[in-house]
């Protein structure tokens, strides 16, 4: 789950990120960000998760993230990005968000425990709200429906999906089939059986059995994916 949501974080290569709350979600996101080349400080008020992550992250610190003085001493104000992954304490999550806004962190992400939590967090200054359980539920529903092989919904109603190529595109170039004009989506990659994915161009031809990587507004991606079953 952490890897999935780390893909949403559009951080520049090498950016420093502080992840607060090293539970299952926060720890997995922190690890994924490390693998993507970011410097990551992990903070948790409990010693056990800090010990677990001490050798994996750039820094791992046991501290109370709701204490502004402590966070300032740790240099959190110097971080451009912060992710609040506290998963079991609404008050601690919101108090941590308050501290981060007071410190002037430019880009704050908050894991929402509930829909109301997410709304409150946005009103208090969170720039992004992540709802792992809700988002993962939607993703699983798409996969179970059979329309998509894989599916990721990003911010602002934008989605990327891997689907079976629909018959309407067979034997023609992407330009001739008019996928973008008719459905409002972009085919960014094509995988032929036994071959690697290749970057799609307007001249790329789609054949039966191909898999497509498609991007665009979520509703339009869903509609186009439905054509593959028609």
C-alpha positions, 0 to 999 in steps of 0.5 A, spaced: 500 500 500 505 504 501 508 503 494 502 505 491 501 511 495 508 513 494 507 514 487 502 520 488 508 524 491 510 528 485 517 530 489 523 532 485 529 527 485 533 528 492 528 532 495 528 531 503 522 528 506 519 528 513 515 522 515 511 522 521 508 516 524 512 509 522 506 504 522 505 500 516 503 506 512 508 511 514 514 506 514 512 503 507 511 510 504 518 512 507 521 506 504 519 507 497 521 514 498 528 512 500 528 507 494 526 513 489 532 517 491 529 521 497 532 523 504 527 521 509 527 523 516 522 518 520 519 520 526 515 516 531 513 517 539 514 510 540 521 507 540 520 500 537 518 503 530 524 507 530 529 502 532 526 498 526 527 503 521 533 506 524 538 502 519 533 503 513 532 511 513 536 517 512 534 519 520 529 515 524 528 519 531 523 518 537 520 524 538 513 527 540 511 530 533 505 535 537 511 539 540 513 545 536 519 546 540 522 539 539 520 539 531 524 545 530 530 543 534 530 537 529 530 541 523 523 539 521 522 547 518 527 546 513 524 540 510 520 542 504 515 536 504 512 532 510 507 526 510 503 525 517 502 518 517 499 517 524 494 512 523 490 511 530 490 518 533 486 523 530 488 528 535 495 527 534 494 527 527 491 534 527 496 537 532 502 535 528 499 538 522 498 544 526 505 544 528 507 543 521 503 549 518 506 553 524 513 551 522 512 553 515 512 546 511 511 548 504 508 541 502 504 537 507 500 530 506 496 527 511 493 520 512 486 521 513 482 516 518 475 518 516 472 523 511 471 528 516 478 527 518 480 529 511 476 535 511 478 538 517 485 537 515 484 540 509 481 546 513 487 546 517 492 547 512 494 540 509 495 541 502 494 533 500 489 528 503 490 521 502 485 516 504 488 509 503 482 504 505 478 508 501 482 509 495 484 502 495 477 499 496 476 503 489 482 500 486 480 493 488 473 494 486 475 496 479 480 490 478 474 485 481 469 488 475 474 485 470 475 492 466 482 493 468 488 489 470 491 494 474 489 501 476 492 507 480 488 514 481 492 520 482 490 527 485 485 531 481 481 526 478 486 523 474 488 515 473 492 511 470 490 504 468 493 497 464 487 494 460 486 489 454 486 493 448 479 494 445 477 491 438 475 498 436 483 500 436 485 493 432 489 494 426 489 501 426 494 506 428 492 510 435 491 517 430 487 513 425 483 510 431 481 517 434 482 514 441 484 521 444 479 525 440 473 520 442 474 518 449 479 523 452 484 519 454 491 518 452 495 511 450 502 512 453 504 504 452 503 498 449 505 491 451 505 485 445 505 478 448 512 476 449 515 483 448 516 488 453 512 495 454 514 500 448 512 507 448 506 509 444 506 514 439 500 516 434 503 511 429 503 505 434 498 500 431 494 496 436 493 488 435 488 483 438 492 481 445 495 487 446 495 491 453 495 498 453 497 503 459 492 509 458 492 515 462 486 521 463 481 523 467 478 518 471 471 517 468 474 517 461 479 512 463 473 508 466 469 509 460 474 507 455 476 501 459 469 498 458 470 498 451 475 492 452 469 488 454 464 490 449 
